[in-house]
């Protein structure tokens, strides 16, 4: 399967790298699960007022022409719309680690998949 370029829009700029459609679908599934976990935490906080059951952090890793890692702890964000993810992109000569809005990353992945 051929690699296409994925652009992730960050808070200050963007990063573009080679990524496969299969990997994008895997990342989308991981982010969909993260949204579900964030909604569960948010609903529990709003509902009974009791402390919500802790959710596992989301850790997605891809290794191809580059290494991509996306991490988020759903227990620290009030809503899915407030959530941010930690993104690391690296290859043999450069490493970028930054925070990005979850909703923006989901939009970028969806746009990439629509264009595949």
Backbone atoms as SQL, in Angstrom:
CREATE TABLE atoms (id INTEGER PRIMARY KEY, chain TEXT, resi INTEGER, resn TEXT, atom TEXT, x REAL, y REAL, z REAL);
INSERT INTO atoms VALUES
  (1, 'A', 1, 'UNK', 'N', 0.848, -1.173, 0.000),
  (2, 'A', 1, 'UNK', 'CA', 0.000, 0.000, 0.000),
  (3, 'A', 1, 'UNK', 'C', 0.891, 1.233, 0.000),
  (4, 'A', 2, 'UNK', 'N', 0.556, 2.207, -0.800),
  (5, 'A', 2, 'UNK', 'CA', 1.400, 3.387, -0.924),
  (6, 'A', 2, 'UNK', 'C', 1.190, 4.344, 0.241),
  (7, 'A', 3, 'UNK', 'N', 2.268, 5.068, 0.546),
  (8, 'A', 3, 'UNK', 'CA', 2.208, 6.072, 1.595),
  (9, 'A', 3, 'UNK', 'C', 1.782, 7.403, 0.997),
  (10, 'A', 4, 'UNK', 'N', 0.940, 8.097, 1.701),
  (11, 'A', 4, 'UNK', 'CA', 0.548, 9.447, 1.341),
  (12, 'A', 4, 'UNK', 'C', 1.020, 10.337, 2.479),
  (13, 'A', 5, 'UNK', 'N', 0.919, 11.626, 2.289),
  (14, 'A', 5, 'UNK', 'CA', 1.369, 12.545, 3.323),
  (15, 'A', 5, 'UNK', 'C', 0.199, 13.003, 4.190),
  (16, 'A', 6, 'UNK', 'N', 0.387, 12.874, 5.489),
  (17, 'A', 6, 'UNK', 'CA', -0.579, 13.330, 6.480),
  (18, 'A', 6, 'UNK', 'C', -0.060, 14.632, 7.064),
  (19, 'A', 7, 'UNK', 'N', -0.914, 15.630, 7.143),
  (20, 'A', 7, 'UNK', 'CA', -0.564, 16.890, 7.792),
  (21, 'A', 7, 'UNK', 'C', -1.371, 17.003, 9.070),
  (22, 'A', 8, 'UNK', 'N', -0.670, 17.167, 10.187),
  (23, 'A', 8, 'UNK', 'CA', -1.317, 17.411, 11.470),
  (24, 'A', 8, 'UNK', 'C', -1.150, 18.888, 11.797),
  (25, 'A', 9, 'UNK', 'N', -2.265, 19.569, 11.985),
  (26, 'A', 9, 'UNK', 'CA', -2.233, 20.982, 12.341),
  (27, 'A', 9, 'UNK', 'C', -2.098, 21.103, 13.847),
  (28, 'A', 10, 'UNK', 'N', -1.059, 21.784, 14.256),
  (29, 'A', 10, 'UNK', 'CA', -0.734, 21.936, 15.665),
  (30, 'A', 10, 'UNK', 'C', -1.152, 23.334, 16.117),
  (31, 'A', 11, 'UNK', 'N', -0.975, 23.626, 17.380),
  (32, 'A', 11, 'UNK', 'CA', -1.310, 24.949, 17.886),
  (33, 'A', 11, 'UNK', 'C', -0.533, 26.045, 17.187),
  (34, 'A', 12, 'UNK', 'N', 0.716, 25.802, 16.934),
  (35, 'A', 12, 'UNK', 'CA', 1.602, 26.769, 16.269),
  (36, 'A', 12, 'UNK', 'C', 2.247, 26.097, 15.073),
  (37, 'A', 13, 'UNK', 'N', 1.573, 26.052, 13.953),
  (38, 'A', 13, 'UNK', 'CA', 2.136, 25.450, 12.754),
  (39, 'A', 13, 'UNK', 'C', 1.565, 24.073, 12.487),
  (40, 'A', 14, 'UNK', 'N', 2.304, 23.307, 11.692),
  (41, 'A', 14, 'UNK', 'CA', 1.857, 21.964, 11.331),
  (42, 'A', 14, 'UNK', 'C', 3.070, 21.093, 11.058),
  (43, 'A', 15, 'UNK', 'N', 2.821, 19.791, 10.983),
  (44, 'A', 15, 'UNK', 'CA', 3.866, 18.840, 10.623),
  (45, 'A', 15, 'UNK', 'C', 3.274, 17.887, 9.585),
  (46, 'A', 16, 'UNK', 'N', 4.043, 17.606, 8.534),
  (47, 'A', 16, 'UNK', 'CA', 3.611, 16.725, 7.450),
  (48, 'A', 16, 'UNK', 'C', 4.597, 15.581, 7.326),
  (49, 'A', 17, 'UNK', 'N', 4.065, 14.361, 7.185),
  (50, 'A', 17, 'UNK', 'CA', 4.935, 13.195, 7.081),
  (51, 'A', 17, 'UNK', 'C', 4.233, 12.099, 6.304),
  (52, 'A', 18, 'UNK', 'N', 5.013, 11.126, 5.873),
  (53, 'A', 18, 'UNK', 'CA', 4.511, 9.988, 5.119),
  (54, 'A', 18, 'UNK', 'C', 3.747, 9.058, 6.064),
  (55, 'A', 19, 'UNK', 'N', 2.539, 8.641, 5.650),
  (56, 'A', 19, 'UNK', 'CA', 1.675, 7.840, 6.515),
  (57, 'A', 19, 'UNK', 'C', 0.809, 6.962, 5.624),
  (58, 'A', 20, 'UNK', 'N', 0.496, 5.757, 6.066),
  (59, 'A', 20, 'UNK', 'CA', -0.322, 4.854, 5.261),
  (60, 'A', 20, 'UNK', 'C', -1.801, 4.978, 5.635),
  (61, 'A', 21, 'UNK', 'N', -2.693, 4.719, 4.700),
  (62, 'A', 21, 'UNK', 'CA', -4.124, 4.729, 5.018),
  (63, 'A', 21, 'UNK', 'C', -4.486, 3.722, 6.118),
  (64, 'A', 22, 'UNK', 'N', -3.855, 2.544, 6.114),
  (65, 'A', 22, 'UNK', 'CA', -4.128, 1.562, 7.172),
  (66, 'A', 22, 'UNK', 'C', -3.746, 2.113, 8.538),
  (67, 'A', 23, 'UNK', 'N', -2.604, 2.768, 8.611),
  (68, 'A', 23, 'UNK', 'CA', -2.170, 3.360, 9.878),
  (69, 'A', 23, 'UNK', 'C', -3.124, 4.476, 10.296),
  (70, 'A', 24, 'UNK', 'N', -3.624, 5.238, 9.332),
  (71, 'A', 24, 'UNK', 'CA', -4.579, 6.304, 9.640),
  (72, 'A', 24, 'UNK', 'C', -5.875, 5.727, 10.202),
  (73, 'A', 25, 'UNK', 'N', -6.318, 4.614, 9.643),
  (74, 'A', 25, 'UNK', 'CA', -7.532, 3.970, 10.171),
  (75, 'A', 25, 'UNK', 'C', -7.295, 3.456, 11.597),
  (76, 'A', 26, 'UNK', 'N', -6.115, 2.914, 11.860),
  (77, 'A', 26, 'UNK', 'CA', -5.781, 2.457, 13.216),
  (78, 'A', 26, 'UNK', 'C', -5.753, 3.633, 14.193),
  (79, 'A', 27, 'UNK', 'N', -5.161, 4.745, 13.765),
  (80, 'A', 27, 'UNK', 'CA', -5.117, 5.939, 14.611),
  (81, 'A', 27, 'UNK', 'C', -6.524, 6.469, 14.848),
  (82, 'A', 28, 'UNK', 'N', -7.350, 6.479, 13.818),
  (83, 'A', 28, 'UNK', 'CA', -8.738, 6.932, 13.976),
  (84, 'A', 28, 'UNK', 'C', -9.480, 6.064, 14.988),
  (85, 'A', 29, 'UNK', 'N', -9.279, 4.750, 14.938),
  (86, 'A', 29, 'UNK', 'CA', -9.923, 3.846, 15.901),
  (87, 'A', 29, 'UNK', 'C', -9.453, 4.152, 17.321),
  (88, 'A', 30, 'UNK', 'N', -8.164, 4.415, 17.494),
  (89, 'A', 30, 'UNK', 'CA', -7.631, 4.747, 18.820),
  (90, 'A', 30, 'UNK', 'C', -8.218, 6.069, 19.320),
  (91, 'A', 31, 'UNK', 'N', -8.348, 7.046, 18.435),
  (92, 'A', 31, 'UNK', 'CA', -8.916, 8.338, 18.826),
  (93, 'A', 31, 'UNK', 'C', -10.411, 8.230, 19.097),
  (94, 'A', 32, 'UNK', 'N', -11.120, 7.386, 18.355),
  (95, 'A', 32, 'UNK', 'CA', -12.542, 7.146, 18.630),
  (96, 'A', 32, 'UNK', 'C', -12.726, 6.538, 20.018),
  (97, 'A', 33, 'UNK', 'N', -11.855, 5.600, 20.387),
  (98, 'A', 33, 'UNK', 'CA', -11.912, 4.999, 21.723),
  (99, 'A', 33, 'UNK', 'C', -11.596, 6.044, 22.789),
  (100, 'A', 34, 'UNK', 'N', -10.647, 6.918, 22.503),
  (101, 'A', 34, 'UNK', 'CA', -10.311, 7.998, 23.433),
  (102, 'A', 34, 'UNK', 'C', -11.515, 8.907, 23.657),
  (103, 'A', 35, 'UNK', 'N', -12.225, 9.257, 22.600),
  (104, 'A', 35, 'UNK', 'CA', -13.431, 10.089, 22.728),
  (105, 'A', 35, 'UNK', 'C', -14.456, 9.392, 23.619),
  (106, 'A', 36, 'UNK', 'N', -14.642, 8.090, 23.430),
  (107, 'A', 36, 'UNK', 'CA', -15.566, 7.318, 24.268),
  (108, 'A', 36, 'UNK', 'C', -15.142, 7.389, 25.731),
  (109, 'A', 37, 'UNK', 'N', -13.853, 7.227, 25.997),
  (110, 'A', 37, 'UNK', 'CA', -13.346, 7.292, 27.371),
  (111, 'A', 37, 'UNK', 'C', -13.528, 8.684, 27.967),
  (112, 'A', 38, 'UNK', 'N', -13.261, 9.714, 27.175),
  (113, 'A', 38, 'UNK', 'CA', -13.437, 11.089, 27.652),
  (114, 'A', 38, 'UNK', 'C', -14.899, 11.373, 27.979),
  (115, 'A', 39, 'UNK', 'N', -15.807, 10.875, 27.153),
  (116, 'A', 39, 'UNK', 'CA', -17.239, 11.071, 27.408),
  (117, 'A', 39, 'UNK', 'C', -17.664, 10.348, 28.680),
  (118, 'A', 40, 'UNK', 'N', -17.102, 9.162, 28.926),
  (119, 'A', 40, 'UNK', 'CA', -17.430, 8.408, 30.141),
  (120, 'A', 40, 'UNK', 'C', -16.982, 9.169, 31.381),
  (121, 'A', 41, 'UNK', 'N', -15.788, 9.730, 31.344),
  (122, 'A', 41, 'UNK', 'CA', -15.274, 10.503, 32.479),
  (123, 'A', 41, 'UNK', 'C', -16.124, 11.749, 32.679),
  (124, 'A', 42, 'UNK', 'N', -16.435, 12.444, 31.596),
  (125, 'A', 42, 'UNK', 'CA', -17.230, 13.666, 31.665),
  (126, 'A', 42, 'UNK', 'C', -18.630, 13.393, 32.214),
  (127, 'A', 43, 'UNK', 'N', -19.266, 12.328, 31.743),
  (128, 'A', 43, 'UNK', 'CA', -20.618, 11.985, 32.202),
  (129, 'A', 43, 'UNK', 'C', -20.616, 11.612, 33.677),
  (130, 'A', 44, 'UNK', 'N', -19.598, 10.890, 34.114),
  (131, 'A', 44, 'UNK', 'CA', -19.522, 10.484, 35.517),
  (132, 'A', 44, 'UNK', 'C', -19.325, 11.699, 36.419),
  (133, 'A', 45, 'UNK', 'N', -18.537, 12.661, 35.975),
  (134, 'A', 45, 'UNK', 'CA', -18.311, 13.869, 36.772),
  (135, 'A', 45, 'UNK', 'C', -19.587, 14.687, 36.885),
  (136, 'A', 46, 'UNK', 'N', -20.365, 14.745, 35.811),
  (137, 'A', 46, 'UNK', 'CA', -21.578, 15.557, 35.795),
  (138, 'A', 46, 'UNK', 'C', -22.750, 14.852, 36.465),
  (139, 'A', 47, 'UNK', 'N', -22.791, 13.534, 36.354),
  (140, 'A', 47, 'UNK', 'CA', -23.938, 12.770, 36.835),
  (141, 'A', 47, 'UNK', 'C', -24.082, 12.752, 38.341),
  (142, 'A', 48, 'UNK', 'N', -23.512, 11.775, 38.965),
  (143, 'A', 48, 'UNK', 'CA', -23.722, 11.551, 40.391),
  (144, 'A', 48, 'UNK', 'C', -22.830, 12.400, 41.273),
  (145, 'A', 49, 'UNK', 'N', -21.830, 13.003, 40.704),
  (146, 'A', 49, 'UNK', 'CA', -20.892, 13.756, 41.526),
  (147, 'A', 49, 'UNK', 'C', -19.838, 12.864, 42.150),
  (148, 'A', 50, 'UNK', 'N', -20.002, 11.558, 41.998),
  (149, 'A', 50, 'UNK', 'CA', -19.014, 10.619, 42.523),
  (150, 'A', 50, 'UNK', 'C', -17.774, 10.644, 41.639),
  (151, 'A', 51, 'UNK', 'N', -16.695, 10.191, 42.211),
  (152, 'A', 51, 'UNK', 'CA', -15.447, 10.146, 41.454),
  (153, 'A', 51, 'UNK', 'C', -15.578, 9.105, 40.340),
  (154, 'A', 52, 'UNK', 'N', -15.292, 9.500, 39.091),
  (155, 'A', 52, 'UNK', 'CA', -15.421, 8.546, 37.980),
  (156, 'A', 52, 'UNK', 'C', -14.339, 7.475, 38.029),
  (157, 'A', 53, 'UNK', 'N', -14.664, 6.315, 37.480),
  (158, 'A', 53, 'UNK', 'CA', -13.667, 5.243, 37.391),
  (159, 'A', 53, 'UNK', 'C', -12.556, 5.700, 36.454),
  (160, 'A', 54, 'UNK', 'N', -11.308, 5.540, 36.859),
  (161, 'A', 54, 'UNK', 'CA', -10.195, 5.969, 36.004),
  (162, 'A', 54, 'UNK', 'C', -10.188, 5.212, 34.674),
  (163, 'A', 55, 'UNK', 'N', -9.915, 5.938, 33.614),
  (164, 'A', 55, 'UNK', 'CA', -9.810, 5.365, 32.276),
  (165, 'A', 55, 'UNK', 'C', -8.332, 5.214, 31.922),
  (166, 'A', 56, 'UNK', 'N', -8.036, 4.205, 31.130),
  (167, 'A', 56, 'UNK', 'CA', -6.646, 3.989, 30.703),
  (168, 'A', 56, 'UNK', 'C', -6.221, 5.072, 29.715),
  (169, 'A', 57, 'UNK', 'N', -4.973, 5.524, 29.809),
  (170, 'A', 57, 'UNK', 'CA', -4.479, 6.480, 28.812),
  (171, 'A', 57, 'UNK', 'C', -4.456, 5.847, 27.422),
  (172, 'A', 58, 'UNK', 'N', -4.606, 6.673, 26.419),
  (173, 'A', 58, 'UNK', 'CA', -4.494, 6.235, 25.033),
  (174, 'A', 58, 'UNK', 'C', -3.054, 6.426, 24.589),
  (175, 'A', 59, 'UNK', 'N', -2.460, 5.365, 24.066),
  (176, 'A', 59, 'UNK', 'CA', -1.108, 5.430, 23.518),
  (177, 'A', 59, 'UNK', 'C', -1.130, 4.757, 22.152),
  (178, 'A', 60, 'UNK', 'N', -0.952, 5.536, 21.119),
  (179, 'A', 60, 'UNK', 'CA', -0.898, 5.008, 19.758),
  (180, 'A', 60, 'UNK', 'C', 0.532, 5.161, 19.260),
  (181, 'A', 61, 'UNK', 'N', 1.065, 4.104, 18.659),
  (182, 'A', 61, 'UNK', 'CA', 2.416, 4.159, 18.088),
  (183, 'A', 61, 'UNK', 'C', 2.401, 3.599, 16.678),
  (184, 'A', 62, 'UNK', 'N', 3.119, 4.288, 15.806),
  (185, 'A', 62, 'UNK', 'CA', 3.282, 3.867, 14.417),
  (186, 'A', 62, 'UNK', 'C', 4.762, 3.963, 14.075),
  (187, 'A', 63, 'UNK', 'N', 5.264, 2.920, 13.436),
  (188, 'A', 63, 'UNK', 'CA', 6.639, 2.935, 12.952),
  (189, 'A', 63, 'UNK', 'C', 6.625, 2.583, 11.478),
  (190, 'A', 64, 'UNK', 'N', 7.111, 3.490, 10.680),
  (191, 'A', 64, 'UNK', 'CA', 7.221, 3.312, 9.230),
  (192, 'A', 64, 'UNK', 'C', 8.422, 4.119, 8.793),
  (193, 'A', 65, 'UNK', 'N', 8.223, 5.003, 7.823),
  (194, 'A', 65, 'UNK', 'CA', 9.308, 5.911, 7.443),
  (195, 'A', 65, 'UNK', 'C', 9.633, 6.853, 8.591),
  (196, 'A', 66, 'UNK', 'N', 8.647, 7.099, 9.434),
  (197, 'A', 66, 'UNK', 'CA', 8.824, 7.913, 10.640),
  (198, 'A', 66, 'UNK', 'C', 8.269, 7.127, 11.826),
  (199, 'A', 67, 'UNK', 'N', 8.515, 7.642, 13.028),
  (200, 'A', 67, 'UNK', 'CA', 7.904, 7.117, 14.242),
  (201, 'A', 67, 'UNK', 'C', 6.896, 8.160, 14.695),
  (202, 'A', 68, 'UNK', 'N', 5.668, 7.734, 14.953),
  (203, 'A', 68, 'UNK', 'CA', 4.623, 8.623, 15.448),
  (204, 'A', 68, 'UNK', 'C', 4.075, 8.045, 16.737),
  (205, 'A', 69, 'UNK', 'N', 3.953, 8.896, 17.739),
  (206, 'A', 69, 'UNK', 'CA', 3.310, 8.496, 18.987),
  (207, 'A', 69, 'UNK', 'C', 2.288, 9.562, 19.354),
  (208, 'A', 70, 'UNK', 'N', 1.098, 9.112, 19.730),
  (209, 'A', 70, 'UNK', 'CA', 0.033, 9.997, 20.192),
  (210, 'A', 70, 'UNK', 'C', -0.382, 9.495, 21.569),
  (211, 'A', 71, 'UNK', 'N', -0.368, 10.392, 22.564),
  (212, 'A', 71, 'UNK', 'CA', -0.669, 10.015, 23.944),
  (213, 'A', 71, 'UNK', 'C', -1.684, 10.991, 24.522),
  (214, 'A', 72, 'UNK', 'N', -2.630, 10.449, 25.295),
  (215, 'A', 72, 'UNK', 'CA', -3.578, 11.295, 26.016),
  (216, 'A', 72, 'UNK', 'C', -4.079, 10.559, 27.255),
  (217, 'A', 73, 'UNK', 'N', -4.126, 11.271, 28.370),
  (218, 'A', 73, 'UNK', 'CA', -4.712, 10.749, 29.600),
  (219, 'A', 73, 'UNK', 'C', -6.126, 11.326, 29.706),
  (220, 'A', 74, 'UNK', 'N', -7.156, 10.512, 29.499),
  (221, 'A', 74, 'UNK', 'CA', -8.527, 11.031, 29.490),
  (222, 'A', 74, 'UNK', 'C', -9.022, 11.486, 30.861),
  (223, 'A', 75, 'UNK', 'N', -8.309, 11.137, 31.911),
  (224, 'A', 75, 'UNK', 'CA', -8.760, 11.464, 33.262),
  (225, 'A', 75, 'UNK', 'C', -8.521, 12.923, 33.642),
  (226, 'A', 76, 'UNK', 'N', -7.738, 13.655, 32.863),
  (227, 'A', 76, 'UNK', 'CA', -7.407, 15.029, 33.256),
  (228, 'A', 76, 'UNK', 'C', -8.167, 16.098, 32.470),
  (229, 'A', 77, 'UNK', 'N', -8.999, 15.684, 31.536),
  (230, 'A', 77, 'UNK', 'CA', -9.712, 16.652, 30.704),
  (231, 'A', 77, 'UNK', 'C', -11.192, 16.654, 31.051),
  (232, 'A', 78, 'UNK', 'N', -11.792, 17.849, 31.128),
  (233, 'A', 78, 'UNK', 'CA', -13.199, 17.982, 31.513),
  (234, 'A', 78, 'UNK', 'C', -14.148, 17.455, 30.440),
  (235, 'A', 79, 'UNK', 'N', -13.809, 17.676, 29.182),
  (236, 'A', 79, 'UNK', 'CA', -14.653, 17.232, 28.070),
  (237, 'A', 79, 'UNK', 'C', -13.762, 16.835, 26.893),
  (238, 'A', 80, 'UNK', 'N', -14.317, 16.106, 25.927),
  (239, 'A', 80, 'UNK', 'CA', -13.528, 15.784, 24.731),
  (240, 'A', 80, 'UNK', 'C', -13.078, 17.037, 23.972),
  (241, 'A', 81, 'UNK', 'N', -13.866, 18.100, 24.058),
  (242, 'A', 81, 'UNK', 'CA', -13.533, 19.325, 23.326),
  (243, 'A', 81, 'UNK', 'C', -12.380, 20.088, 23.968),
  (244, 'A', 82, 'UNK', 'N', -12.123, 19.843, 25.240),
  (245, 'A', 82, 'UNK', 'CA', -11.009, 20.497, 25.930),
  (246, 'A', 82, 'UNK', 'C', -9.723, 19.685, 25.834),
  (247, 'A', 83, 'UNK', 'N', -9.842, 18.428, 25.470),
  (248, 'A', 83, 'UNK', 'CA', -8.700, 17.504, 25.517),
  (249, 'A', 83, 'UNK', 'C', -7.607, 17.861, 24.518),
  (250, 'A', 84, 'UNK', 'N', -6.391, 17.625, 24.963),
  (251, 'A', 84, 'UNK', 'CA', -5.215, 17.775, 24.107),
  (252, 'A', 84, 'UNK', 'C', -4.451, 16.463, 24.119),
  (253, 'A', 85, 'UNK', 'N', -3.709, 16.237, 23.052),
  (254, 'A', 85, 'UNK', 'CA', -2.887, 15.034, 22.943),
  (255, 'A', 85, 'UNK', 'C', -1.432, 15.449, 22.805),
  (256, 'A', 86, 'UNK', 'N', -0.556, 14.602, 23.298),
  (257, 'A', 86, 'UNK', 'CA', 0.875, 14.798, 23.141),
  (258, 'A', 86, 'UNK', 'C', 1.298, 14.018, 21.908),
  (259, 'A', 87, 'UNK', 'N', 1.934, 14.696, 20.974),
  (260, 'A', 87, 'UNK', 'CA', 2.340, 14.078, 19.710),
  (261, 'A', 87, 'UNK', 'C', 3.853, 14.116, 19.594),
  (262, 'A', 88, 'UNK', 'N', 4.435, 12.968, 19.241),
  (263, 'A', 88, 'UNK', 'CA', 5.863, 12.887, 18.946),
  (264, 'A', 88, 'UNK', 'C', 6.023, 12.335, 17.542),
  (265, 'A', 89, 'UNK', 'N', 6.773, 13.043, 16.720),
  (266, 'A', 89, 'UNK', 'CA', 7.118, 12.597, 15.370),
  (267, 'A', 89, 'UNK', 'C', 8.636, 12.630, 15.289),
  (268, 'A', 90, 'UNK', 'N', 9.230, 11.503, 14.872),
  (269, 'A', 90, 'UNK', 'CA', 10.688, 11.506, 14.750),
  (270, 'A', 90, 'UNK', 'C', 11.133, 10.590, 13.623),
  (271, 'A', 91, 'UNK', 'N', 12.313, 10.887, 13.115),
  (272, 'A', 91, 'UNK', 'CA', 13.009, 9.991, 12.199),
  (273, 'A', 91, 'UNK', 'C', 14.473, 9.998, 12.625),
  (274, 'A', 92, 'UNK', 'N', 15.355, 9.608, 11.748),
  (275, 'A', 92, 'UNK', 'CA', 16.760, 9.479, 12.145),
  (276, 'A', 92, 'UNK', 'C', 17.439, 10.815, 12.399),
  (277, 'A', 93, 'UNK', 'N', 16.870, 11.909, 11.898),
  (278, 'A', 93, 'UNK', 'CA', 17.568, 13.181, 12.029),
  (279, 'A', 93, 'UNK', 'C', 16.821, 14.265, 12.802),
  (280, 'A', 94, 'UNK', 'N', 15.548, 14.046, 13.142),
  (281, 'A', 94, 'UNK', 'CA', 14.797, 15.083, 13.847),
  (282, 'A', 94, 'UNK', 'C', 13.726, 14.450, 14.734),
  (283, 'A', 95, 'UNK', 'N', 13.418, 15.148, 15.832),
  (284, 'A', 95, 'UNK', 'CA', 12.345, 14.713, 16.729),
  (285, 'A', 95, 'UNK', 'C', 11.533, 15.946, 17.111),
  (286, 'A', 96, 'UNK', 'N', 10.211, 15.839, 16.957),
  (287, 'A', 96, 'UNK', 'CA', 9.302, 16.920, 17.323),
  (288, 'A', 96, 'UNK', 'C', 8.310, 16.358, 18.329),
  (289, 'A', 97, 'UNK', 'N', 8.188, 17.031, 19.463),
  (290, 'A', 97, 'UNK', 'CA', 7.197, 16.669, 20.469),
  (291, 'A', 97, 'UNK', 'C', 6.401, 17.925, 20.785),
  (292, 'A', 98, 'UNK', 'N', 5.082, 17.825, 20.716),
  (293, 'A', 98, 'UNK', 'CA', 4.234, 18.981, 20.963),
  (294, 'A', 98, 'UNK', 'C', 2.854, 18.531, 21.418),
  (295, 'A', 99, 'UNK', 'N', 2.071, 19.482, 21.865),
  (296, 'A', 99, 'UNK', 'CA', 0.698, 19.229, 22.265),
  (297, 'A', 99, 'UNK', 'C', -0.226, 19.766, 21.173),
  (298, 'A', 100, 'UNK', 'N', -1.339, 19.091, 20.946),
  (299, 'A', 100, 'UNK', 'CA', -2.304, 19.541, 19.939),
  (300, 'A', 100, 'UNK', 'C', -3.715, 19.260, 20.434),
  (301, 'A', 101, 'UNK', 'N', -4.668, 20.018, 19.919),
  (302, 'A', 101, 'UNK', 'CA', -6.068, 19.809, 20.278),
  (303, 'A', 101, 'UNK', 'C', -6.564, 18.502, 19.670),
  (304, 'A', 102, 'UNK', 'N', -7.198, 17.691, 20.486),
  (305, 'A', 102, 'UNK', 'CA', -7.719, 16.405, 20.025),
  (306, 'A', 102, 'UNK', 'C', -8.676, 16.577, 18.848),
  (307, 'A', 103, 'UNK', 'N', -9.586, 17.520, 18.949),
  (308, 'A', 103, 'UNK', 'CA', -10.577, 17.691, 17.885),
  (309, 'A', 103, 'UNK', 'C', -9.919, 18.066, 16.557),
  (310, 'A', 104, 'UNK', 'N', -8.855, 18.850, 16.595),
  (311, 'A', 104, 'UNK', 'CA', -8.151, 19.245, 15.364),
  (312, 'A', 104, 'UNK', 'C', -7.458, 18.037, 14.739),
  (313, 'A', 105, 'UNK', 'N', -6.850, 17.191, 15.560),
  (314, 'A', 105, 'UNK', 'CA', -6.164, 15.996, 15.057),
  (315, 'A', 105, 'UNK', 'C', -7.178, 15.036, 14.429),
  (316, 'A', 106, 'UNK', 'N', -8.337, 14.892, 15.049),
  (317, 'A', 106, 'UNK', 'CA', -9.387, 14.037, 14.486),
  (318, 'A', 106, 'UNK', 'C', -9.824, 14.571, 13.120),
  (319, 'A', 107, 'UNK', 'N', -9.995, 15.882, 13.008),
  (320, 'A', 107, 'UNK', 'CA', -10.357, 16.480, 11.718),
  (321, 'A', 107, 'UNK', 'C', -9.284, 16.204, 10.663),
  (322, 'A', 108, 'UNK', 'N', -8.018, 16.318, 11.052),
  (323, 'A', 108, 'UNK', 'CA', -6.915, 16.068, 10.113),
  (324, 'A', 108, 'UNK', 'C', -6.917, 14.621, 9.625),
  (325, 'A', 109, 'UNK', 'N', -7.142, 13.673, 10.540),
  (326, 'A', 109, 'UNK', 'CA', -7.180, 12.250, 10.171),
  (327, 'A', 109, 'UNK', 'C', -8.369, 11.981, 9.246),
  (328, 'A', 110, 'UNK', 'N', -9.532, 12.538, 9.584),
  (329, 'A', 110, 'UNK', 'CA', -10.718, 12.343, 8.740),
  (330, 'A', 110, 'UNK', 'C', -10.502, 12.903, 7.336),
  (331, 'A', 111, 'UNK', 'N', -9.900, 14.072, 7.245),
  (332, 'A', 111, 'UNK', 'CA', -9.623, 14.673, 5.936),
  (333, 'A', 111, 'UNK', 'C', -8.648, 13.805, 5.142),
  (334, 'A', 112, 'UNK', 'N', -7.619, 13.297, 5.804),
  (335, 'A', 112, 'UNK', 'CA', -6.646, 12.415, 5.151),
  (336, 'A', 112, 'UNK', 'C', -7.351, 11.174, 4.586),
  (337, 'A', 113, 'UNK', 'N', -8.215, 10.553, 5.399),
  (338, 'A', 113, 'UNK', 'CA', -8.901, 9.336, 4.961),
  (339, 'A', 113, 'UNK', 'C', -9.876, 9.610, 3.814),
  (340, 'A', 114, 'UNK', 'N', -10.511, 10.768, 3.819),
  (341, 'A', 114, 'UNK', 'CA', -11.411, 11.127, 2.718),
  (342, 'A', 114, 'UNK', 'C', -10.654, 11.253, 1.401),
  (343, 'A', 115, 'UNK', 'N', -9.400, 11.679, 1.480),
  (344, 'A', 115, 'UNK', 'CA', -8.598, 11.911, 0.276),
  (345, 'A', 115, 'UNK', 'C', -7.822, 10.685, -0.184),
  (346, 'A', 116, 'UNK', 'N', -7.923, 9.582, 0.543),
  (347, 'A', 116, 'UNK', 'CA', -7.193, 8.359, 0.153),
  (348, 'A', 116, 'UNK', 'C', -7.889, 7.633, -0.975);
